[in-house]
């Protein structure tokens, strides 16, 4: 195996550990590394060409993010997903997103409306590349995040926006599980369009209802089609 095939390129972080952290995070979030899968040092060393110390640094960072479990005497594994966590993350997201979209609509101005419309337009353009599997496109994930950020960007609370961003990230694995296991494509483009239309029409009640349904649909799909991967707590 050529050296370039096993040594990570420093394109995502300033150190090898940061680069490996980024790569493993992406694989965990997208479920390329399955929930509960062991993360063995011998396999990781062969793959990344990194030292034991560097790998431990990367895995410790991911443990702090809740994406990796450190098991006493048993090493590391991908953090499992559970029904309890799915419910808690979903409920917390609904509380935050509904409150923030209401606040944003109340405080909305022309700049906010332009941001909502333009981010959805970009999301649609990217989605046309692979409408049935948009999550496979990293650019779609960025545009999706930007659209949802734009919807709540006028809420006036940096603290609540930070909490919202953390919850959005925690839900990423569940979005991938929903997309990977549901038997038919979901009309997320239609859902986004309806949310945008309600928001720019300043219909706070409808926008809040639609964003809650949007979030809970993901959780419902995971529970229904990927329930076998959820650990009971």
RAJO-V15072 format. One record per helix or strand of 2 or more residues. SS is the DSSP state (H for helix, E for strand). FROM is the first residue (numbers start at 1). TO is the last residue. If there is no record, write none. Layout:
# RAJO-V15072
ss = (SS	SS)
from = (FROM	FROM)
to = (TO	TO)
This chain:
# RAJO-V15072
ss = (H	H	E	H	H	E	E	E	H	H	H	H	H	H	H	H	H	E)
from = (3	16	38	41	52	68	75	81	83	110	134	138	158	172	188	204	227	230)
to = (6	29	39	48	64	71	78	82	107	127	136	152	170	181	200	225	229	231)
